[in-house]
Amino acid sequence: MRWILAQGMAALVAMMVVGAGAAQARSVALVIGNSAYRHAPRLDNPYNDANDVAAALTRLGFKVTRLYDADRDAMLEALEKFQAEAARSEIALVFYAGHGIGVDGRSWLVPVDAVLARQQAVALEAISLAQVLAAAGEASRLRLVVLDACRDDPFTRRMRKIHGSRRISRGLARIEPVGDTLVWYAAKDGSTASDGTGKRNSPFSAALLKHIERPGLEIGLLFREIAGEVRDATKGEQIPFSYGSLSRDRFFFRPAAVGAPADDVAAFAAAAALKAPAARAAALEAFIARYPGSLLRASAELALATARRAAAATAAASPAASPAATAPAPVSSGDARADWIKVRRSVDPAALASYRARWPKARFAKLAAARFARLVGATTDLDALGRLRARFPAESAVLTTRIAALLRAELDKAIAARTVAALEAFRRRRPGSPLDAEARAAIAALEKDLAAAQRELRRLGLFDGEPDGIWGEASTTALKKFEAARKLPVDGRVSAKDLAALKVVRVLPRFLADLEKFTECAACPEMVAIPAGSFLMGSPKTELKRYEYEGPQRRVVIKRFAIGMYEITFEQWDRCAAEGYCRSNPKPSDQGWGRGKRPVINVSWEDITGAGGFLDWMNSKVAGSPYRLPSEAEWEYAARAGTVGPFSFKGKISADKANYDADYSYAGSPKGVFRRKTLPVGSFAANPWGLYDVHGNVWEWVQDCWHGSYRGAPADGAAWMAADKGDCSHSILRGGSWGSIALGLRSALRHRNLRAIRNGGYGFRVARTIIPR
């Protein structure tokens, strides 16, 4: 009878979860966190809220797009792309944390660049909730917009000071979405929400994160749980509200797992089948406590109420039981012996547990207990052990100990795997496990390690994604390259040894021989490894408007070295000065053009190479003294990047390829704009080896002394520093500048000046020695 009831419950559950799992459907999410407002005080938690919600949705199977501190253009672009993704999906979810505002009965999300000095600016500077709903509205099954956005903002107060006819509310405005669409507000329309200052998350996001991954929590109950948490956390001052409605289908972000560790369907069937009302009530109470997220919880609560009423009626109608009436029935030794003979060699723990339940004081009960314990100790089927525990409460101690040991071994194996997927799989298999909190903590710790590894791999140029702790194929490939180079076990999984090696790689220059690009420290420039090879240095006699000192051409052999991807910027020079270096020229003039990412100008060769100069600052951050200026041969080899013409790019030079005086043509090149100032580094396409601005923007100092020709120059690419027939009061600059005409930007052109000269067209990039393996 119990088996039949269990099968019926299983069928009921199967009908209830049809179409209920977000992870099985194609699900997409757009998560936006705006904290760093430019015209309002910074909000503490939206970045944390968005980051944590994005991680939770990723674990739930969503394809997540993240957007942080977004201006209006970035938000509109993200919504446009998300609308296309939602159209190909069943479920679309948008989460927004940041400022929100209600104007004329419409709700608006506030980008970080919004000023909102007047009411009429709202439509031009903010994003309407209608636009968000439209972006999610293409999903075929469920659209959900979650707005932790009604924080008490300065924009409302600012606009209220200006006369206007528009109605402005303190929070978001009421909305009535249609179809299978829900909009969740962190606070009811017209009210404000807390940012959760002093805590990692706002009260609303904290409650959302606490419950969204709970197995078997239907979306309506999920919101009620969140709303209750927020009311309790804010002492009733903040009341979340849900707008919209769904069809009859029930929806679960994470459906309840049936059958692990003990089948909740079977457990409910066993409890409901007990005849004694008091026993049935006790069993149902235990079921609800053990399976709080079960799909059968509502049925269990209804059955519990019925059992309690029946138990109370039975107790009222029955006389008090006498000691004689409750005494155990006498044991028949003959029956007990016969039953023992039947089960003593059984390998089924249930047979031995049944014997002990029937004959608890029989002579052979202890033998049955010992054999039961041995069989349980050899069992590795957690589901079977869970069913035994539900069926035979008297054996709970032995079974619980074995279950705990198996759960521990299973979790330890998942932890040792060093993947979030393994730990999440453990949590899915064992919902409600006493080790669930430990598994969650292990996931959090692992994601922290994964993010740390991604940051280090990104610093080394092996990984160009976000250090978000989400370990995908790109992260695995990058780590495998690192492991192979460091002769560590190559498995692409972050181990303690991997982390330790990643953190010290900046002081292991031999490792750089294996990298194509890298950055050795937070302040260090991005470097590109230049392959070893040889080239013809200088210009051929046939090159238009060449100079005699560009020859004679000769073959030069270059060892592998590294050179800056970009020219050194004002940002880097200013940091050098702030840390007590660059003392001879701590504040070079930017000529009113701006600093930051523009190339530093007005610096001399001596400012760069002298005591306490830029190179000394660079080498204070790494082992040895590997950073230097490139030699003239290295510079030309890297700038040409395997090309042989006047310039490293294809076709004729033009103003859309470099920053120079394009009022003048070269070899039939088109004339163009003369910008008359520097541009931020990287404003044009890189050369074939990934170097930016080798033509134009600023002249670049190199190491060599000036020699009037290449006769007698080193053939190994070394800097030509000897004063023999040379002038070491002068050094060489290469590449041309913003003020040069086109012929001055040729790969072979050489320019010289006194080492102490500072000029608005003079800058530099650094090189680095790479020790071969």
TORMAR-425001 format. One record per residue (C-alpha): residue in one letter; x, y, z. Coordinates in steps of 0.05 Angstrom, whole numbers, plus 5000, padded with zeros to 4 digits. Example, Ala and Ser with C-alpha at 12.3 -4.5 7.8 and 13.67 -1.06 7.14 Angstrom:
2
a524649105156 s527349795143 
This chain:
773
m500050005000 r505650485018 w509250324952 i502850484913 l502051144951 a509351324937 q508351184863 g502251634863 m506152194897 a511752124846 a506752204789 l503852814823 v510853124829 a512352964756 m506053344735 m507853934780 v514854054753 v513154024679 g516754614648 a518954854716 g526454874712 a530155504692 a536555114681 q533354664629 a530555244588 r534755744550 s535256304601 v538656974593 a539757534642 l542258254640 v545058484706 i546559234717 g549759544778 n550660304780 s554660554840 a559561104816 y554761674799 r558262274770 h553262804794 a550862474858 p554062134918 r556761434906 l552260854926 d555660324968 n552559674945 p549859644874 y556359364847 n556458824900 d549058684890 a549658614815 n556058204819 d553157714870 v546457644834 a550157524768 a554156964800 a547856644828 l544256674761 t550256374727 r550055794776 l542655714760 g544155624686 f542956324659 k547356634605 v548957284641 t551157964613 r554158424666 l554359184663 y557359624717 d557260384726 a553860464659 d552361124626 r546061214584 d549261004518 a552060374549 m545360184580 l541660304514 e546759884476 a546359324527 l538659324525 e538759294449 k543358684449 f539458364505 q532958424466 a535958014410 e538257484460 a531457474495 a527957344428 r531756684423 s530356494495 e524756214538 i526556614601 a529257334604 l531057674669 v533658384681 f536558574748 y538159304763 a541359604825 g542360354829 h538260994830 g531161004804 i525861554799 g518461624784 v516062204741 d508862294715 g507061584734 r512861284696 s518960944725 w526061114703 l532860794717 v538461294726 p545061204688 v551461434723 d552362034676 a545362324689 v544963034716 l537363114720 a537763844738 r530763954711 q524563534702 q524663574626 a531463234624 v528962564650 a526962284582 l533662494552 e538162264608 a534761664640 i532360974617 s524960834622 l522360194653 a518260104589 q524860044550 v527259504599 l520759114593 a521159164518 a528158864519 a525958274561 g519158214528 e521357774470 a522457164514 s517356614500 r515856384570 l517556844628 r519757574633 l522257814700 v524958504717 v527958584787 l529159304809 d533159444871 a532760154847 c528460604891 r533960874935 d532661564964 d536161984911 p538662694906 f535562784837 t528462824864 r530463354915 r534263734861 m528363744811 r523363934864 k526964594874 i525364794802 h518264994782 g514864494739 s508264144728 r510663434730 r509062974788 i515462684818 s515262114867 r520461894918 g520861204889 l518860834826 a511760884799 r506560334797 i506359904735 e501659374708 p505558904661 v501658424617 g502657694598 d507457234635 t511357834661 l513258014732 v516558654758 w519358624828 y520659284865 a525259294925 a520259784955 k512959924940 d511460464889 g512461154917 s516960924973 t524460864980 a529160274992 s535460215034 d542360155002 g544759725061 t550360205080 g555659835121 k553759155093 r555758795029 n548758795000 s542359195004 p536758865045 f532958684982 s538958384945 a541158015008 a534357685013 l534257524939 l541057194943 k538956805005 h532956474972 i533656474896 e537855834895 r533455454944 p530954814912 g523554744901 l521655464917 e516155674868 i516956384843 g510856654880 l513256364946 l520356594930 f517957324927 r513957244991 e520156975026 i524257565000 a518958065021 g518557765091 e526157795098 v526358525077 r520658725123 d524258385182 a531058685164 t528359395159 k523359335216 g517559435169 e520260075138 q521359765069 i516159325036 p517858994969 f512258944919 s510958504858 y507058724797 g504358284741 s501957564739 l503656894709 s499656334676 r497555704712 d504455384702 r508855394763 f515955644756 f522155464797 f529055754789 r531655104818 p526654524820 a526754074881 a531253474872 v527352834881 g530952244910 a536952554945 p539152424998 a532552085017 d526652094969 d521852634993 v516152304956 a517451644991 a518352005058 f511752365050 a508251725029 a511051355090 a508951915137 a501951995108 a500751245110 l501751175185 k495150975217 a496151275287 p494452015283 a499752225334 a505151825298 r502852095231 a503052815257 a510052715285 a512552405219 l509452975179 e512753495224 a519453145213 f518253145138 i516853895135 a523154035176 r527453595132 y524553815064 p522654555072 g523054664997 s519354034975 l513854084923 l509753674972 r510354175030 a503454465021 s500353765019 a504453575081 e502054185120 l494754025102 a495653295123 l499153515187 a493253955207 t488453365195 a492952895235 r493453375293 r485853445297 a485052685294 a490352595349 a486953105393 a480152765384 t483152075399 a486552335462 a480052655487 a475952035475 s480751515505 p481751385579 a488751465607 a492850865589 s494850435647 p501850155656 a498949465643 a495849695578 t502349995552 a507049435572 p510449085514 a507748415493 p511547815520 v516947565473 s516146865445 s523146585442 g521046055392 d518446565342 a524447005352 r529246425339 a525446215277 d525546925250 w533046985265 i534546355226 k531046665166 v534947325167 r541747165199 r545347075132 s541447625096 v545348165060 d539348625062 p539949135120 a532349225118 a531148495137 l535648565198 a532549235218 s525548915211 y527748355257 r530248845310 a523849255304 r519648625316 w524148305369 p527748895404 k529148475467 a530347805436 r536647405449 f539047515378 a537448265374 k544648465389 l547247995335 a542248295287 a544649005306 a551948815295 r550648505226 f546249095208 a551949575225 r556849175183 l552249185123 v550849925131 g558350055137 a559449725069 t553750095035 t555350694991 d548350834966 l546251465002 d539151434974 a538250725001 l540950935069 g536251525071 r530251075057 l532550605111 r532951175161 a525951405144 r523250695151 f526950485214 p527751085262 a530550615315 e536750505272 s537751255260 a544251305299 v548050795257 l544951035192 t546151775207 t553551635223 r554451255157 i550651785117 a554952325148 a561351955130 l559051855058 l556852585051 r563552805079 a567352365029 e562952614972 l564053344991 d571553245001 k571852944931 a568153544903 i572754024939 a578953644914 a576353714842 r577454474848 t571554634803 v565155014820 a561354524777 a563353944822 l561154314885 e554654544853 a553353834831 f554153614904 r549154134926 r544153924873 r544853194891 r544453324966 p539553904979 g538454025052 s544853655070 p548153845137 l554253995095 d550754475048 a553255095085 e560354825080 a559454695006 r557055404996 a563055665034 a567555224992 i564455514928 a565456224953 a572756084972 l574055734906 e570956304865 k575556784904 d581556354885 l579256304812 a578357064808 a585357154838 a588256674787 q584657034730 r587457704753 e594557434753 l593657084685 r590857734658 r596758114685 l601357644649 g597657724583 l595057004582 f587757174595 d583757774571 g576957634603 e573957914668 p576757644734 d569857444758 g571256744785 i567256414729 w572155894703 g571055744629 e574955494570 a579056124563 s581256104636 t582855364631 t587055464568 a590856044599 l592455664662 k594755054623 k599755494586 f602255754652 e602655064683 a606454794624 a611355374627 r612555284701 k612854514696 l606854434741 p601553884731 v597754114669 d590354044685 g587554754680 r584854724752 v587155244802 s591254914857 a594955214916 k601455114877 d598555474816 l596556074859 a603256104894 a606956074827 l602456594796 k603657084852 v611257064847 v612057024772 r613757764768 v620457604800 l621957014755 p624257344690 r626156684659 f618756514655 l617557104609 a621056724554 d614556324547 l609856924541 e607657334481 k605357924522 f605558094596 t605158624650 e609658484710 c606358944761 a600459404771 a604660014750 c608559654695 p607159784622 e604159254576 m609758904541 v609958514475 a615157964465 i618658064398 p620957424365 a628257304349 g630257394276 s634257814227 f632658394180 l635858894133 m636659524175 g636260204141 s633060434076 p634860204006 k637560723958 t631060673919 e626760913977 l623661593962 k626862183998 r631561764040 y637662054075 e644861794068 y645361674144 e639761144136 g644960674106 p648560294084 q643459734093 r646159124130 r643358504160 v642458514236 v640857914280 i636058064337 k635257634400 r628357564430 f626558164473 a620358544496 i618259254480 g612459684504 m605859584469 y604660334477 e608860954487 i609761134561 t603961574583 f603262174629 e599361724676 q605461274684 w610361844689 d606162204742 r605861564783 c613361504778 a614062214807 a608862074861 e613061484885 g619361914892 y622661784824 c623062184760 r626162714805 s629663114749 n623063264715 p617163084761 k611863494724 p613263534649 s608664014612 d602963714572 q602364374533 g595064414552 w593063784513 g591663354574 r595262804612 g592562114629 k593161634570 r596762134524 p604161984513 v608762354560 i612462924525 n617763434544 v622262894574 s629662834557 w633962224548 e637362404614 d630662454651 i629161744629 t635861404640 g639061824695 a639561664769 g632561644800 g629461684731 f623861294699 l627960674686 d630360654758 w623060684781 m621160114734 n626959674758 s625259804831 k619059384820 v622258754790 a628358314802 g634758554770 s634959134722 p631658874659 y628059504636 r631759984589 l630960384526 p630959964462 s637059984418 e636260324351 a636459644316 e631359334363 w626659934352 e626859894276 y626159134277 a619959174322 a617059764283 r617759414216 a614658774244 g617158374184 t615358894131 v620359204082 g616959844057 p617260544085 f611660404135 s609259774171 f602059834148 k599259644080 g597960174028 k599660904031 i600361304095 s594161714114 a591462114173 d586961534193 k593061094204 a597561564244 n597962244278 y602362704237 d602163334194 a597963074137 d597963744101 y603863434063 s603662814020 y608762254012 a609161803950 g602262013928 s598961923996 p592462304009 k592662944048 g588662984111 v587663314179 f593563614217 r591563534290 r597163954319 k597563564384 t598562864412 l592862354416 p591861824470 v596261214458 g592960664418 s588561134378 f590260774313 a591060044292 a597159664316 n602759424270 p603158684253 w606658514318 g601658884362 l605459534374 y601660194372 d603960874347 v610760664319 h609261184265 g607661884291 n604662164355 v611462264389 w618762154371 e621561594414 w628461624447 v632861004438 q639260814474 d644660924421 c649561494412 w649261854345 h653361584287 g652861884217 s652261204183 y651660464197 r658860304178 g661959914236 a655259854273 p654059224315 a650958654276 d647658334337 g642558884351 a646159164411 a646059914425 w651960274393 m654660644453 a662160714436 a664461424421 d668661174363 k667061644305 g660561804342 d657462344386 c655062104454 s652662804473 h646962644425 s642262054423 i637461814370 l629861874364 r625561454318 g618461424289 g616462154278 s611362564317 w604862944312 g608663524280 s612563114229 i610863074156 a609562384126 l616762234104 g619062334176 l614861744199 r618561224156 s621160604192 a628360754172 l628561504187 r633461734241 h633162374282 r638162624335 n638463134390 l642263304453 r640862824510 a638663394555 i633563674507 r626163664524 n621163764469 g613563754459 g614463204407 y619262764446 g617162144485 f619261424490 r617360694501 v621260194543 a624459534525 r626058934569 t631358404566 i628557694564 i633057144591 p632356534546 r630255874577 
